[in-house]
């Protein structure tokens, strides 16, 4: 009996070591460990300790005894009950190791860290308008338009950050489209975010799979940034059902007509250029380390030296100032 229990304890520890190897490998892949696996590992330690303790107690009980009859009857009874139960416990826990799934890939939530966002009056009205539309159950598609470089992308990232911080949505996906939309690439970006694996190869079949998967979302935003011409979202698979009031599509473009006529947004909000006072305040904050530099408040540059070394020209409210790279 003792030798059999020793063997079982050794086999159980070997089984635990194999499971631990799988756990370590899964963690290196960035996977999360199933809760019952951690419980199983802890339970193995407890059972192995009980087995080793039983073997030790049995050996000590027999030391110095002239015959089995001289064993303490109570101790013999207790050890006998343990001897019947322990093999059953070992069989059960070893079986659980074979049937248990070790790990899973966690759903990763996007993080939006906005550096340099400044809450100007010309931005706040648009920002608040977007946030209001996001919680409006009658609005599912929101457009944001404005000239190139005016700050649309920075603004929508701030919207995404606030939406997640306020727990308005479970997650946000940002896709940049630009001049030439890559339908396959866009589909893959969305699928990666959703943990979806395509088995289809054609764009239309993958779009069907995406639409089917997106029906399962309850509080989700898809941001499609920098649309420059007509883009059929349905052909890509970007679509929510009428009863998915908690899911939104937010689109940005340089051109108002692209959003209102070709994409049919329900709410279309402008991002205006900064006022002259706002432009000056913004420039003052980013140029705190100016060396022998002077800029007129009307936006015209008067510089002996560029800021922080080599300078480049950027447009602020159609006026040019020299800023650093």
Secondary structure, 3 states (H helix, E strand, C coil): CHHHHHHHHHHHHHHHHHHHHHHHHHHHCCCEECHHHHHHHHHHHHHHHHHHHHHHHHHHHHCCCCCHHHCCHHHHHHHHHHHHHHHHHHHHHHHHHHHCCCEECCCCCCCCCCCCCCCCHHHHHHHHHHHHHHCCCCCCEEEEECCCCCCHHHHHHHHHHHHHHCCCCCEEEEEEEECCCCHHHHHHHHHHHHCCCCCCCCHHHHHHHHHHHHCCCCCEEEEEEEECCCCCHHHHCCCCCCCCCCCEEEEEECCHHHHHHHHCCCEEEECCCCCHHHHHHHHHHHCCCCCCEEECCCCCEEECCCCCCCEEEEEECCEEEEEEC
